[in-house]
Amino acid sequence: MKIRVLGSEAACGVTSTNGSNFTVSTAVRVVNSGTTARLVSIETGDASPTLIGTFTLGGGQSEIIQKDSTHEVFAAHAEVLGVGVAITG
């Protein structure tokens, strides 16, 4: 898979309502820069967010999250970094 980076990688917020939509990206690459597995959560970007889902990201692992542009991503620790991407192939 090829991706185009759409911004600068940054630490994910660590609490609900402190997440990021990564400049309204519909795809976000997340990487766990640590060695401990961390929970990653996706929620609506409303004033009263609703949790959509969670998954565990192993130490040193990365994933691409497909989401709605307004959905926000946060993680259990700032070791989880994210950046908006476009999937190009």
C-alpha positions as CSV (number, residue, x, y, z in Angstrom):
1,M,0.0,0.0,0.0
2,K,1.2,3.5,-0.8
3,I,0.2,6.5,1.2
4,R,0.6,10.3,0.8
5,V,1.3,12.1,4.0
6,L,-1.1,15.0,4.5
7,G,0.4,16.7,7.6
8,S,2.9,16.4,10.4
9,E,2.9,13.4,12.7
10,A,1.9,14.3,16.3
11,A,1.2,12.5,19.5
12,C,-2.5,11.5,19.9
13,G,-4.5,13.0,22.6
14,V,-4.9,10.7,25.6
15,T,-8.5,11.4,26.8
16,S,-11.9,11.5,25.3
17,T,-12.7,15.0,23.9
18,N,-8.9,15.5,23.5
19,G,-8.6,13.5,20.3
20,S,-7.8,14.8,16.8
21,N,-9.5,14.5,13.5
22,F,-6.1,15.0,11.9
23,T,-7.2,18.0,9.7
24,V,-10.4,16.2,8.8
25,S,-8.6,13.3,7.2
26,T,-10.6,10.1,6.4
27,A,-7.5,7.9,6.8
28,V,-5.0,8.2,9.7
29,R,-1.7,6.3,10.1
30,V,-1.0,5.6,13.7
31,V,2.2,4.1,15.1
32,N,3.0,3.0,18.6
33,S,6.5,4.4,19.2
34,G,6.8,2.5,22.5
35,T,7.1,-1.1,23.5
36,T,3.9,-1.5,25.5
37,A,0.6,-2.3,23.7
38,R,-1.7,0.7,23.8
39,L,-5.5,1.1,23.3
40,V,-6.5,3.4,20.4
41,S,-10.1,4.8,20.4
42,I,-12.2,6.5,17.7
43,E,-15.1,8.7,18.7
44,T,-17.5,11.2,17.1
45,G,-16.3,14.8,17.0
46,D,-19.5,16.1,18.7
47,A,-19.7,18.3,21.7
48,S,-20.8,15.1,23.5
49,P,-18.6,12.5,21.8
50,T,-19.8,8.9,21.3
51,L,-17.3,6.1,21.3
52,I,-17.3,4.3,17.9
53,G,-14.7,1.7,18.7
54,T,-11.3,0.7,20.1
55,F,-8.4,-1.5,19.2
56,T,-5.0,-2.4,20.7
57,L,-1.9,-1.3,18.9
58,G,1.2,-3.4,19.8
59,G,4.5,-1.8,20.6
60,G,6.3,-0.8,17.5
61,Q,3.3,-1.5,15.3
62,S,1.4,0.7,12.9
63,E,-2.1,0.7,11.3
64,I,-4.2,2.8,9.0
65,I,-7.5,3.9,10.4
66,Q,-10.4,4.6,8.0
67,K,-12.8,7.0,9.6
68,D,-15.3,9.8,8.8
69,S,-13.6,13.2,8.5
70,T,-15.1,14.5,11.7
71,H,-14.3,11.4,13.8
72,E,-11.5,11.9,16.3
73,V,-8.7,9.5,17.4
74,F,-7.1,9.3,20.9
75,A,-4.9,6.8,22.6
76,A,-4.1,5.5,26.1
77,H,-0.6,7.1,25.9
78,A,1.2,9.8,24.0
79,E,3.6,7.2,22.6
80,V,0.9,6.7,19.9
81,L,1.6,9.1,17.1
82,G,-0.7,9.9,14.2
83,V,-0.8,11.6,10.8
84,G,-3.5,12.1,8.2
85,V,-2.8,10.2,5.0
86,A,-4.3,9.5,1.6
87,I,-4.2,6.0,0.3
88,T,-2.8,6.1,-3.2
89,G,-2.4,2.5,-4.2
